[in-house]
Amino acid sequence: MRRLWQTLAILFLTGLAPAQANDLRLALAVEPDSIDPHVHNFGGNKAFMPNLFETLTVIDRGGRLGPNLATAWTLVDDTTWEITLRPDVTFSDGTKFTADDVAFTLARVPTVPTTVTDFAEYVKGIAQVEVTGPYQLRLTTHGPFPLLPEYMASIGIVSRAHGANATTADYNTGTAAIGTGPYRLISWARGDRLVLERNENYWGVKPVWNTVTYRYVKNASSRLATLLAGDVDLIDTVSVQDIDRVRNDKRFTLVSALSSDIVGFVFDKRDQPSPKITGDDGQPLTSNPFYDLRVREAVDLAIDRDAIRDRVMNGESAPDNQLMRPGQYGYDPDLPPVRFDPAEAKRLLTEAGYPNGFRLTMDCQNDRFVNDAAICQAIAQMLTHAGIVTTPEVMPHAVWVPRANKKEFSFFTTFWTFDTPEPSIVLISEFETPDAARGRGAFNRGSYSNPEFDSVLDRALTTMDLDQREKLLIQATDIEVRDHATVPLHHQLNIEAMTTRIRHTPRPDGHVLPADIMPADQ
């Protein structure tokens, strides 16, 4: 009894509400917009999916490919893969998982009705799926498809029995949300919270937590307040301004790790007047300045990435000018380092015919990555100093997406996320000339198009030799970087804060998976 009173006294003094030992409470910045694992290729959906729906292969924290629902994948010839599945897996309702569910999933992915970018690009290379046994499949591809095992790490497998006549709405209500993952869906109150319960039929190591409650809190200060009040056990995307406050509070642990994802900006590169660019008189220009390589390079040179790291990010970012980090597959060590040269930026603007610059409205998300709105303000000031008078407009990601898809912007934020430990899927979706039939350029909202880039990347995607493929990926990266197709800014750090009763190390992809979180004493 005395120990109980001591515990209650501690909880009162620290402000922490008591939590059930086997329950976990999270407050995260980005909410999924659907439980359907195939309807929207969006970071919030990809971060949540593994709780319910598992993939054939998996990418571990070190970027290595490993088995998941598939135990083996064998390349029979350049266009034939044989897949062997685990024989001991059931869905959360107790029904058996078989090769037929995989065949159903691969057929469903490119046919899901959606108005947003889906996962079709991951399976476009598959020509035929043949079930050769209860736990075996043969996949025939249109041509050499060396990255098929890596791409399969992004496709959540669903049940044919529950998905055959299901709509996306049925997944969102939980009716069809029956997967093989470590948890099952109990409820989702969109915009507020989502509740999971441990899947007692799970084939792998049972997670520690009986129930998991996700709360979705976009504002960083409000998210921190839920932790300080004892309402949650862990928060993600801690504001860099709050780091010292959390670090100095003995009730909590603050941890961070370099992200594989990268923050950047995209130009409207169409050869036509751009919607958010005017002259000094406020009238639209008759041509698009960003169609000129010199203007795009000037923008890049006008941005002081080190200053953003030191003054905006409180030291919590790694400035970069390419997608991959040093040491990663596809990193180009021969590209020149990031450079800040406002005088050269002004010279290039003058050479391009804009000695007095022009006026620009840049469009930014304010709930997508760390300090996104503050970064936007800082970039606007830097561009204005270089001669491009820039006004930032910020908006929620949910508002930004449809407007970006309609190409309403001239210069805008982006957040490149990586599903595979190499750059191909981002290069395909963000930089290849848009071609829906081939699954190319799905996220190419700036309309970048370079036939040389397309040719080199297409060769890389069909090159079976690992080293030769990397050389081609580096060559493609070199083309788009020297083209100043976009403005990569920095790899951010994934920063989490948690109560001392638990422990967790942030993943490079930033996903917070309850199965990875452990009690501090285990």
SESE-71429 format. One record per residue (C-alpha): x, y, z; residue number from 1. Coordinates in Angstrom, 2 decimals. Example, Ala and Ser with C-alpha at 12.3 -4.5 7.8 and 13.67 -1.06 7.14 Angstrom:
       px       py       pz    n
    12.30    -4.50     7.80    1
    13.67    -1.06     7.14    2
This chain:
       px       py       pz    n
     0.00     0.00     0.00    1
     2.82     2.38     0.87    2
     4.42     1.79    -2.58    3
     1.09     2.50    -4.29    4
     0.80     5.85    -2.51    5
     4.40     6.68    -3.42    6
     3.65     5.93    -7.08    7
     0.53     8.09    -7.07    8
     2.46    10.92    -5.42    9
     5.12    10.77    -8.13   10
     2.49    10.84   -10.85   11
     0.84    13.85    -9.21   12
     4.11    15.75    -8.87   13
     5.27    15.02   -12.41   14
     1.92    15.70   -14.01   15
     1.87    12.28   -15.71   16
    -1.49    10.55   -15.85   17
    -1.26     6.83   -15.08   18
    -1.08     4.60   -18.14   19
    -1.87     0.91   -18.29   20
     1.36    -1.06   -18.39   21
     0.56    -2.74   -21.71   22
    -1.09     0.23   -23.43   23
     0.78     2.68   -25.62   24
    -0.29     6.25   -26.46   25
     1.25     8.19   -29.35   26
     0.79    11.74   -30.67   27
     2.01    12.08   -34.25   28
     2.14    14.95   -36.69   29
     0.88    13.26   -39.87   30
    -2.36    11.29   -40.03   31
    -3.10     8.71   -42.73   32
    -5.82     9.82   -45.11   33
    -6.93     6.24   -45.73   34
    -6.56     2.76   -44.25   35
    -6.67     1.32   -47.78   36
    -3.00     0.43   -48.38   37
    -3.18     0.96   -52.14   38
    -5.22     4.13   -52.67   39
    -2.67     6.91   -51.99   40
     1.12     6.88   -52.09   41
     1.41     9.26   -49.15   42
     3.82     9.31   -46.21   43
     1.12     9.16   -43.54   44
    -0.40     6.06   -45.15   45
     2.95     4.34   -45.66   46
     3.93     4.99   -42.04   47
     0.74     3.41   -40.70   48
     0.33     0.49   -43.13   49
     2.77    -2.03   -41.55   50
     0.64    -2.20   -38.41   51
    -2.12    -3.97   -40.37   52
    -0.79    -4.95   -43.78   53
     2.57    -6.60   -44.31   54
     4.67    -6.75   -47.44   55
     6.45    -9.61   -49.19   56
     9.87    -8.14   -48.46   57
    11.00    -5.53   -45.95   58
    13.71    -2.87   -45.77   59
    15.40    -2.82   -42.35   60
    16.78     0.20   -40.52   61
    20.13    -0.26   -42.19   62
    18.58    -0.16   -45.67   63
    19.01    -3.89   -46.22   64
    16.39    -5.99   -48.02   65
    15.03    -8.95   -46.07   66
    12.20   -11.50   -45.96   67
     8.75   -10.74   -44.62   68
     5.71   -12.63   -45.95   69
     8.02   -14.02   -48.63   70
    10.90   -16.19   -47.47   71
    12.66   -16.41   -50.85   72
    12.65   -14.77   -54.29   73
    14.62   -16.36   -57.08   74
    15.44   -14.88   -60.48   75
    14.89   -17.76   -62.91   76
    15.76   -15.68   -65.98   77
    15.76   -11.98   -66.84   78
    11.96   -11.78   -66.83   79
    10.87   -14.50   -64.38   80
    10.84   -14.43   -60.59   81
     9.74   -17.31   -58.34   82
     8.41   -16.27   -54.93   83
     8.11   -18.58   -51.89   84
     5.78   -17.54   -49.06   85
     5.64   -18.32   -45.36   86
     3.33   -21.29   -44.77   87
     2.39   -20.42   -41.19   88
     0.68   -17.05   -41.59   89
    -2.96   -16.14   -40.90   90
    -4.89   -12.93   -41.25   91
    -6.07   -11.20   -38.08   92
    -9.46   -12.94   -38.37   93
    -7.78   -16.36   -38.35   94
    -8.13   -17.17   -42.07   95
    -5.10   -18.60   -43.88   96
    -2.78   -16.43   -45.93   97
    -1.90   -18.00   -49.30   98
    -0.41   -17.17   -52.68   99
    -3.92   -16.38   -53.95  100
    -4.02   -13.33   -51.65  101
    -0.77   -12.07   -53.17  102
    -2.12   -12.56   -56.70  103
    -5.29   -10.67   -55.75  104
    -3.26    -7.83   -54.23  105
    -0.98    -7.39   -57.24  106
    -4.02    -7.27   -59.53  107
    -5.81    -4.78   -57.24  108
    -3.00    -2.22   -56.88  109
    -3.23    -0.62   -60.37  110
    -7.04    -0.75   -60.49  111
    -8.04     0.97   -57.23  112
   -10.28     3.96   -58.03  113
    -8.46     7.07   -56.83  114
    -7.98    10.73   -57.63  115
    -4.50    10.85   -56.07  116
    -1.19     9.17   -56.86  117
    -1.36     5.47   -56.08  118
     1.13     2.58   -56.04  119
     0.66     1.47   -59.65  120
     4.23     2.42   -60.58  121
     5.54    -0.33   -58.28  122
     3.78    -3.09   -60.23  123
     3.71    -1.72   -63.79  124
     6.64    -3.96   -64.70  125
     4.72    -7.16   -63.87  126
     3.12    -8.76   -66.93  127
     1.68   -11.94   -65.38  128
     1.15   -13.46   -61.93  129
     0.82   -17.24   -61.77  130
    -0.03   -19.14   -58.57  131
     2.04   -22.32   -58.75  132
     1.20   -23.66   -55.30  133
    -0.43   -22.67   -52.01  134
     2.72   -20.75   -51.08  135
     4.45   -20.25   -54.43  136
     4.06   -17.74   -57.25  137
     5.76   -17.07   -60.54  138
     5.94   -13.43   -61.65  139
     6.68   -12.69   -65.29  140
     7.79    -9.16   -66.09  141
     7.56    -7.12   -69.28  142
    11.34    -6.88   -69.34  143
    14.24    -7.16   -66.91  144
    12.99    -5.89   -63.52  145
    15.94    -6.16   -61.12  146
    14.32    -4.03   -58.41  147
    11.16    -6.10   -58.10  148
    12.09    -7.46   -54.61  149
    12.75    -3.90   -53.37  150
     9.51    -2.59   -54.84  151
     7.54    -5.39   -53.18  152
     8.56    -3.86   -49.83  153
     6.01    -1.09   -50.53  154
     2.94    -3.17   -51.40  155
     0.74    -4.17   -48.46  156
    -0.85    -7.58   -48.95  157
    -4.61    -7.74   -48.46  158
    -7.05   -10.62   -48.14  159
    -8.96   -11.69   -51.23  160
   -11.84   -12.90   -49.05  161
   -12.27    -9.47   -47.48  162
   -11.13    -7.30   -50.38  163
   -12.74    -8.83   -53.46  164
   -15.87    -6.68   -53.28  165
   -14.56    -4.02   -50.94  166
   -14.21    -0.30   -51.57  167
   -11.74     2.08   -50.01  168
   -14.55     3.13   -47.65  169
   -14.76    -0.47   -46.42  170
   -11.08    -0.35   -45.46  171
   -11.55     2.97   -43.71  172
   -14.41     1.66   -41.58  173
   -12.42    -1.46   -40.73  174
   -14.72    -3.91   -42.52  175
   -12.05    -4.87   -45.04  176
    -9.00    -3.86   -42.98  177
    -8.01    -7.44   -42.24  178
    -4.27    -7.98   -42.62  179
    -1.47   -10.21   -41.38  180
     0.27    -7.45   -39.37  181
     0.92    -7.29   -35.64  182
    -2.19    -5.20   -34.93  183
    -5.82    -4.98   -35.98  184
    -7.95    -1.88   -36.36  185
   -10.50    -1.11   -33.63  186
   -11.60     2.40   -34.57  187
   -10.60     5.50   -36.50  188
   -12.06     8.92   -35.72  189
   -10.60    10.92   -38.58  190
    -8.81    14.05   -37.41  191
    -8.66    12.86   -33.81  192
    -7.48     9.36   -32.96  193
    -7.01     5.81   -34.16  194
    -7.07     2.74   -31.92  195
    -5.35    -0.60   -32.55  196
    -5.44    -3.90   -30.68  197
    -2.77    -6.57   -30.73  198
    -3.33    -9.30   -33.31  199
    -3.29   -12.47   -31.24  200
    -3.00   -14.52   -34.45  201
     0.21   -12.79   -35.50  202
     2.79   -15.20   -36.95  203
     5.83   -13.24   -35.76  204
     7.04   -11.98   -32.40  205
     4.00   -10.71   -30.51  206
     4.24    -6.97   -29.81  207
     4.39    -5.83   -26.19  208
     1.41    -3.50   -26.31  209
    -2.16    -4.77   -25.98  210
    -3.68    -1.57   -27.32  211
    -2.20     1.42   -29.13  212
    -3.90     4.80   -29.37  213
    -2.70     7.20   -32.02  214
    -3.61    10.85   -31.61  215
    -2.93    13.13   -34.57  216
    -1.85    16.62   -33.57  217
    -0.50    18.76   -36.41  218
     0.76    21.68   -34.33  219
     4.17    21.02   -32.73  220
     3.42    23.05   -29.58  221
     0.10    21.27   -29.06  222
     1.79    17.92   -29.63  223
     4.40    18.70   -27.00  224
     1.66    19.83   -24.61  225
     0.05    16.37   -24.78  226
     3.36    14.83   -23.72  227
     3.96    17.33   -20.92  228
     0.41    16.76   -19.62  229
     0.97    13.00   -19.46  230
    -1.67    12.26   -22.08  231
     0.72    10.34   -24.36  232
     3.92     8.31   -24.10  233
     5.69     9.49   -27.28  234
     5.54    12.32   -29.79  235
     7.30    12.65   -33.13  236
     8.55    15.64   -35.12  237
     9.60    17.60   -32.06  238
    10.12    21.26   -32.90  239
    13.78    22.20   -32.90  240
    12.85    25.16   -30.68  241
    11.63    22.73   -27.99  242
    14.66    20.44   -27.91  243
    16.36    22.01   -24.88  244
    13.08    22.17   -22.96  245
    12.50    18.44   -23.38  246
    16.13    17.51   -22.87  247
    16.22    19.31   -19.51  248
    13.07    17.60   -18.20  249
    14.00    14.39   -16.37  250
    10.57    12.88   -17.06  251
    11.40    12.48   -20.74  252
    13.98    11.16   -23.17  253
    14.80    12.99   -26.40  254
    16.26    11.00   -29.30  255
    17.06    11.87   -32.91  256
    18.44    10.17   -36.03  257
    19.29    11.34   -39.52  258
    16.41    10.85   -41.93  259
    16.62     9.22   -45.33  260
    13.97    11.71   -46.48  261
    14.91    15.11   -47.88  262
    13.27    18.52   -47.90  263
    13.41    20.57   -51.08  264
    11.72    22.86   -53.56  265
    10.31    22.34   -57.06  266
    10.21    24.73   -60.02  267
     7.42    25.06   -62.56  268
     9.55    24.32   -65.63  269
     6.88    24.61   -68.33  270
     7.61    26.71   -71.42  271
     4.66    29.02   -70.79  272
     3.75    31.81   -68.35  273
     3.89    30.58   -64.77  274
     0.89    31.23   -62.48  275
     2.69    32.81   -59.50  276
     5.27    34.99   -61.26  277
     4.82    38.65   -62.22  278
     6.88    41.69   -63.12  279
     7.39    44.65   -60.81  280
     4.08    46.07   -62.06  281
     2.21    43.00   -60.83  282
     1.35    41.86   -64.35  283
     2.05    38.26   -65.44  284
     5.22    37.74   -67.43  285
     4.86    36.49   -70.99  286
     7.43    33.74   -70.37  287
     8.43    31.55   -67.45  288
    11.80    32.57   -65.92  289
    12.22    29.07   -64.44  290
    12.29    27.56   -67.92  291
    15.80    29.08   -68.11  292
    18.56    26.98   -66.50  293
    20.41    30.13   -65.43  294
    17.46    31.33   -63.34  295
    17.07    27.95   -61.66  296
    20.80    27.92   -60.84  297
    20.51    31.46   -59.49  298
    17.79    30.35   -57.08  299
    19.98    27.48   -55.87  300
    22.96    29.80   -55.33  301
    20.82    32.34   -53.44  302
    19.92    29.81   -50.71  303
    22.23    29.58   -47.69  304
    21.65    26.01   -46.51  305
    24.12    26.33   -43.63  306
    22.26    29.36   -42.29  307
    18.98    27.45   -42.41  308
    20.61    24.59   -40.51  309
    22.07    26.88   -37.86  310
    19.36    29.53   -37.45  311
    16.12    27.81   -38.43  312
    16.82    24.14   -37.67  313
    18.87    24.69   -34.50  314
    21.60    22.53   -36.00  315
    19.21    19.62   -36.62  316
    19.63    19.11   -40.38  317
    22.25    17.94   -42.89  318
    22.48    20.30   -45.90  319
    22.63    18.51   -49.24  320
    22.07    19.03   -52.95  321
    21.20    15.47   -53.98  322
    18.70    12.86   -52.90  323
    20.95    10.17   -51.43  324
    23.26    10.52   -48.45  325
    27.00     9.73   -48.56  326
    27.54     5.97   -48.51  327
    24.09     5.11   -49.82  328
    23.53     3.20   -53.04  329
    23.20     5.74   -55.84  330
    25.03     8.61   -54.10  331
    27.13    10.66   -56.53  332
    30.44    11.59   -54.85  333
    31.60    13.64   -57.83  334
    28.85    16.24   -57.74  335
    30.08    19.63   -56.49  336
    29.10    20.39   -52.89  337
    26.36    22.81   -51.94  338
    27.32    26.42   -52.60  339
    26.01    29.80   -51.44  340
    26.92    32.67   -53.78  341
    24.35    35.50   -53.92  342
    26.60    37.65   -56.12  343
    26.78    34.91   -58.76  344
    23.01    34.46   -58.42  345
    22.47    38.13   -59.30  346
    24.90    37.86   -62.23  347
    23.03    34.85   -63.63  348
    19.68    36.64   -63.30  349
    21.07    39.59   -65.24  350
    22.53    37.32   -67.91  351
    19.15    35.59   -68.25  352
    17.44    38.92   -68.89  353
    16.17    39.70   -65.38  354
    18.55    42.40   -64.07  355
    15.77    43.69   -61.80  356
    14.53    40.22   -60.93  357
    10.81    39.52   -60.80  358
     8.08    38.87   -58.25  359
     7.34    35.36   -57.03  360
     4.80    33.77   -54.74  361
     6.15    30.51   -53.30  362
     3.73    27.93   -51.92  363
     4.59    25.87   -48.85  364
     3.10    23.24   -46.61  365
     2.91    24.03   -42.91  366
     2.31    20.53   -41.52  367
     4.47    18.19   -43.61  368
     8.07    18.36   -42.31  369
    10.04    19.93   -39.49  370
     9.83    23.75   -39.44  371
     8.32    23.83   -42.92  372
     6.67    27.26   -42.56  373
     9.78    28.81   -40.98  374
    11.98    27.38   -43.75  375
     9.63    28.92   -46.31  376
     9.95    32.35   -44.69  377
    13.75    32.09   -44.61  378
    14.00    31.03   -48.27  379
    11.70    33.89   -49.28  380
    14.01    36.39   -47.59  381
    17.09    34.91   -49.27  382
    15.52    35.02   -52.73  383
    14.35    38.59   -52.15  384
    17.89    39.57   -51.21  385
    19.10    38.08   -54.51  386
    16.58    40.12   -56.51  387
    13.55    37.82   -56.74  388
    10.98    39.55   -54.54  389
     9.31    36.56   -52.93  390
     6.11    36.28   -50.90  391
     5.52    32.98   -49.08  392
     2.06    31.42   -48.84  393
     1.62    28.53   -46.43  394
    -1.17    25.99   -46.27  395
    -1.98    22.53   -44.84  396
    -0.73    19.54   -46.80  397
    -4.30    18.49   -47.54  398
    -4.87    21.82   -49.32  399
    -1.45    21.83   -50.98  400
    -1.78    18.40   -52.68  401
    -4.74    19.05   -55.02  402
    -3.41    22.48   -55.92  403
     0.05    21.10   -56.68  404
    -1.52    18.35   -58.78  405
    -3.34    21.01   -60.79  406
     0.01    22.81   -61.34  407
    -1.16    26.01   -59.69  408
     2.29    26.80   -58.27  409
     5.52    28.29   -59.62  410
     7.95    27.40   -56.83  411
     6.89    25.12   -54.02  412
     7.97    22.85   -51.18  413
     8.33    19.12   -51.47  414
     9.35    16.28   -49.18  415
    10.98    13.32   -50.91  416
    10.40    10.07   -49.00  417
    12.21     6.83   -49.78  418
    10.57     3.41   -49.71  419
    13.66     1.61   -51.02  420
    17.36     2.00   -50.08  421
    18.19     3.42   -53.52  422
    16.92     6.38   -55.58  423
    15.07     4.76   -58.49  424
    11.46     5.09   -57.32  425
    11.90     8.80   -56.54  426
    13.70     9.43   -59.83  427
    10.88     7.63   -61.69  428
     8.01     9.42   -59.97  429
     9.50    12.89   -59.50  430
    11.76    13.47   -62.52  431
    10.83    11.25   -65.47  432
     8.67    12.75   -68.19  433
     5.06    12.00   -67.15  434
     3.64     8.91   -68.86  435
     0.71     7.33   -67.03  436
     0.71     4.21   -69.21  437
     4.30     3.42   -68.18  438
     3.86     4.55   -64.57  439
     6.33     7.41   -65.01  440
     6.35    10.92   -63.54  441
     3.39    10.45   -61.19  442
     4.72    13.13   -58.80  443
     6.44    15.26   -61.45  444
     4.46    18.36   -60.50  445
     7.07    20.71   -61.95  446
     6.90    19.18   -65.45  447
    10.63    18.51   -65.68  448
    11.48    16.64   -68.88  449
    14.88    15.64   -70.21  450
    15.07    12.83   -72.81  451
    18.67    12.05   -71.85  452
    17.67    11.61   -68.21  453
    14.72     9.39   -69.18  454
    16.93     7.20   -71.36  455
    19.62     6.71   -68.73  456
    17.10     5.96   -65.97  457
    15.18     3.49   -68.15  458
    18.43     1.64   -68.82  459
    19.19     1.56   -65.09  460
    15.79     0.03   -64.35  461
    16.46    -2.94   -66.64  462
    20.14    -3.50   -65.77  463
    20.53    -6.66   -63.71  464
    24.17    -6.09   -62.67  465
    24.19    -4.26   -59.32  466
    27.32    -2.16   -59.94  467
    26.36    -1.22   -63.49  468
    22.89    -0.23   -62.33  469
    24.34     2.06   -59.66  470
    26.57     3.77   -62.24  471
    23.50     4.49   -64.38  472
    21.51     5.77   -61.38  473
    24.40     8.08   -60.51  474
    24.53     9.26   -64.12  475
    20.80    10.03   -64.04  476
    21.21    11.86   -60.72  477
    24.09    13.87   -62.21  478
    21.88    14.97   -65.12  479
    18.98    16.22   -63.02  480
    21.20    17.91   -60.41  481
    23.22    19.79   -63.04  482
    19.91    20.68   -64.71  483
    18.80    22.22   -61.40  484
    15.54    20.36   -61.87  485
    14.74    20.98   -58.21  486
    16.39    22.53   -55.15  487
    17.25    19.85   -52.56  488
    17.74    21.60   -49.22  489
    18.61    19.16   -46.43  490
    18.06    15.79   -44.87  491
    16.21    16.51   -41.67  492
    16.62    14.70   -38.38  493
    13.75    12.61   -37.08  494
    13.31    13.86   -33.50  495
    11.14    12.08   -30.94  496
    10.39    12.69   -27.28  497
     9.05    10.03   -24.93  498
     8.42     9.24   -21.30  499
    11.15     7.35   -19.49  500
     8.93     4.26   -19.24  501
     9.61     3.42   -22.89  502
    12.54     3.41   -25.32  503
    12.69     3.85   -29.09  504
    15.22     4.85   -31.73  505
    13.83     6.85   -34.67  506
    13.88     5.06   -38.00  507
    15.52     6.65   -41.07  508
    12.08     6.73   -42.76  509
    10.52     8.47   -39.74  510
     7.83     5.82   -39.30  511
     6.76     5.26   -35.69  512
     5.75     1.61   -35.43  513
     4.42     0.39   -32.07  514
     6.02    -3.02   -32.60  515
     9.43    -1.28   -32.47  516
     8.74     0.52   -29.18  517
     9.75    -1.29   -25.99  518
     9.36    -0.74   -22.26  519
    12.47     0.93   -20.88  520
    13.25    -2.05   -18.65  521
    13.28    -4.57   -21.52  522
